[in-house]
């Protein structure tokens, strides 16, 4: 009934590794499914959840929050069965709840979203961190997602900012500290296959 969290520097191959590991173990892979679950619970579109996740804490989200009155929010939440609302705080509340639920059910690989912190005291959780050099992360993006070097660099920079923002909302700054993880892999020196072999050995599977 183990749960494995995979944290990564964007472009280090975390999503690919997570899918391969989940397939190898016969576990569920929780990534976009978390967004869909939050969207269903909040009665909003998955795109709205992605926007809150991506833009949380930015100038845009503060403008949006300022445009929506609390009275309007309360009316929507209390009277509508078809429409809902989500903001940054609701997103974080749902995120913690659903990641905890996934972990309690077990047999899951969870990608990112601060899951290593949310589950830091969970007895059956194992935390993995993937890192790599910036040039290798750019190369990974161009090879696997068909984008230019410039586009890849911009995506990585934006995702790094989003990652920093999420962790700050969780009150954390030590997200790349090896002490937070059971295993840390520099993907410049490992293949996904070799990483999976080490993780399965750790899980004794």
C-alpha positions, 0 to 999 in steps of 0.5 A, a space after each residue: 500500500 505504498 505511495 511514491 511522490 515524484 518531485 522534479 525540476 521541470 524538464 528532468 523527466 518526472 512525468 515520463 518516469 512517473 508513468 513508467 513507474 506506475 505501470 511497472 508497479 501496477 499503481 495509479 498515476 496521479 497527475 492531471 487526475 488531481 486537477 480533474 478531481 478538484 474541478 469536479 469537487 469545486 464545480 468548475 472547469 479543469 481549465 479554471 483549476 489549471 489557471 489558478 494553479 499556474 497563476 496563483 500568487 501572481 498579479 493576474 490572480 490578485 486582480 481577478 480576486 479583487 474583481 470578485 466580491 465575497 458576497 457573490 462567491 458565497 451566493 454561488 457556493 450556497 445556491 448553485 448546484 451547477 456552477 462553482 468557484 475556486 480561488 488559490 486558497 480553495 485550490 490548496 485546501 482541495 489539493 491537501 485533501 485529495 493528495 492525502 486521500 490518494 495516499 491513504 488508498 495507497 498503490 499510487 505514484 503522485 507527481 509534484 504539487 507539493 505532495 512530498 510536504 503534504 505526505 511528509 509524515 505518512 508512514 507509507 510514503 516514499 519521496 523521490 527528487 529528480 534534478 538535472 542541469 539546465 541545458 539537459 532540461 532544455 534538451 529533454 523538452 525539445 526532444 520529447 515535446 517538439 519545441 524550440 530551444 527558446 520555447 523550452 527555456 521559457 517553459 522551464 523558467 515559467 514552471 520553475 516560478 510556479 513551483 517556487 510559488 506553490 511551495 511558498 504557499 505551503 510555507 516551504 523553501 527547501 524543496 530541493 534539499 536532499 534531506 526531504 527525500 528518500 532518493 535524489 537522482 541527477 538525471 544526467 547520470 541515470 536512465 529512467 530504467 535504472 531509476 525505476 530499478 532502484 525505486 522498486 528495490 527500495 520498495 522491496 517489490 
